[in-house]
């Protein structure tokens, strides 16, 4: 019975993690789209600031004086910071293999993009080497977690039977 449970956990882990390459690809596509969208705003802001002889930070600092300007400064500052963060994430993820992305989950840090990717995610049959590697990692992880859990759960019983 215990072997069946650990095998089932391993197969569940394999099935689940084998979907990571497809999810990763879809997330990367959304990330690229978000970066492209924000790039236009960032470039326009930076060009306007440069025309006035200002850096980005100096231009943001000049948006003070009225509630509207300060709200605009805060919104633009957050937008520019998000653009910089997403651009850095995209550059990092684009250069990584799927297995490297699996080992660096913090690159999927944008919760809005991750949620939108998950909402429209469609599982795919993992017919690539990356899919097979992820499935193998999932199988071993699922099996090991279940085996450790069952071992811990049955530890008191084994001590009683041994005595």
C-alpha positions in Angstrom: 0.0 0.0 0.0 2.8 2.4 0.9 4.5 1.7 -2.4 1.3 2.4 -4.3 1.0 5.8 -2.5 4.6 6.8 -3.2 4.2 5.7 -6.8 1.0 7.7 -7.1 2.7 10.8 -5.6 5.6 10.3 -8.0 3.3 10.1 -11.0 1.4 13.1 -9.8 4.6 15.1 -9.4 5.7 14.0 -12.9 2.4 15.0 -14.5 2.3 18.3 -12.7 5.9 19.4 -13.2 6.0 18.2 -16.8 3.7 21.2 -17.6 6.3 23.7 -16.4 8.0 24.1 -19.8 4.7 25.2 -21.4 3.8 27.4 -18.5 7.3 29.0 -18.6 7.0 29.6 -22.3 3.5 31.2 -21.9 4.8 33.4 -19.0 7.8 34.5 -21.0 5.5 35.5 -23.9 3.3 37.5 -21.6 6.4 39.1 -20.0 7.7 40.1 -23.4 4.4 41.7 -24.3 4.3 43.6 -21.0 7.9 44.8 -21.5 7.0 46.0 -25.0 4.0 47.8 -23.8 5.8 49.6 -20.9 8.8 50.4 -23.1 6.9 52.9 -25.1 5.9 54.8 -22.0 9.4 54.6 -20.5 11.1 55.8 -23.7 8.6 58.7 -24.1 9.1 59.8 -20.5 12.9 59.5 -20.8 13.0 61.4 -24.1 10.9 64.2 -22.8 13.0 64.4 -19.7 16.2 64.4 -21.8 14.8 67.2 -24.0 14.5 69.3 -20.9 18.1 68.3 -19.7 16.8 66.1 -16.9 17.4 62.6 -15.8 14.5 60.3 -15.1 14.8 60.9 -11.4 15.0 64.7 -11.8 12.0 64.7 -14.1 10.0 62.7 -11.5 11.1 65.0 -8.8 9.7 68.0 -10.7 6.2 66.5 -10.6 5.4 68.1 -7.3 3.2 70.9 -6.2 -0.3 69.8 -6.7 -2.1 66.6 -5.8 -2.5 65.7 -9.5 1.2 66.1 -10.2 2.2 64.1 -7.1 -0.3 61.3 -8.1 1.1 61.4 -11.6 4.7 61.2 -10.2 3.8 58.2 -8.1 2.0 56.4 -11.0 4.8 57.2 -13.4 7.5 56.2 -10.9 5.7 52.9 -10.3 5.3 52.3 -14.0 9.0 53.0 -14.7 10.1 50.8 -11.8 7.9 47.9 -13.1 9.3 48.4 -16.6 12.9 48.1 -15.3 12.0 45.1 -13.2 10.2 43.3 -16.0 12.9 44.1 -18.5 15.5 42.6 -16.1 13.4 39.5 -15.6 12.8 39.1 -19.3 16.5 39.4 -20.1 17.4 36.8 -17.4 14.7 34.4 -18.4 15.3 34.7 -22.1 18.9 33.6 -21.6 18.0 30.6 -19.4 17.0 27.1 -20.4 13.8 25.7 -19.1 15.7 23.7 -16.5 17.5 26.8 -15.3 14.1 28.6 -15.1 12.8 25.7 -13.0 15.7 26.2 -10.5 15.1 30.0 -10.3 11.4 30.5 -9.6 11.9 34.0 -8.3 12.1 35.1 -11.9 8.3 34.5 -12.1 7.9 37.4 -9.5 5.3 39.4 -11.3 2.1 38.0 -9.6 -0.2 39.8 -12.1 1.5 38.2 -15.1 1.8 34.8 -13.4 -2.0 34.9 -12.5 -3.0 35.9 -16.0 -0.8 33.2 -17.5 -2.3 30.6 -15.1 -5.9 31.8 -15.9 -5.4 31.0 -19.6 -2.9 28.1 -19.3 -3.7 25.0 -21.3 -1.7 21.9 -20.4 0.4 20.5 -23.2 1.9 17.0 -23.8 5.5 17.3 -22.8 7.3 15.9 -25.9 10.5 17.8 -25.5 13.7 16.9 -23.5 12.8 19.8 -21.2 9.4 18.3 -20.5 11.0 14.9 -19.8 13.5 16.4 -17.4 10.8 18.3 -15.6 8.6 15.2 -15.4 11.6 13.2 -14.0 12.3 15.9 -11.4 8.5 16.0 -10.5 8.4 12.2 -10.2 11.4 12.0 -7.9 10.2 15.0 -5.8 6.6 13.6 -5.5 7.9 10.2 -4.6 10.4 11.5 -2.1 8.0 13.9 -0.4 5.4 11.1 0.0 8.0 8.6 1.2 9.3 11.0 3.8 5.8 11.9 4.9 4.7 8.3 5.3 8.0 7.4 7.0 7.4 10.2 9.5 3.8 9.3 10.0 4.5 5.6 10.6 7.6 6.2 12.7 5.8 5.8 16.1 4.0 2.7 14.9 7.3 1.1 13.8 8.8 1.8 17.3 5.8 0.2 19.0 6.0 -2.9 16.7 9.8 -3.2 17.2 9.4 -3.2 21.0 
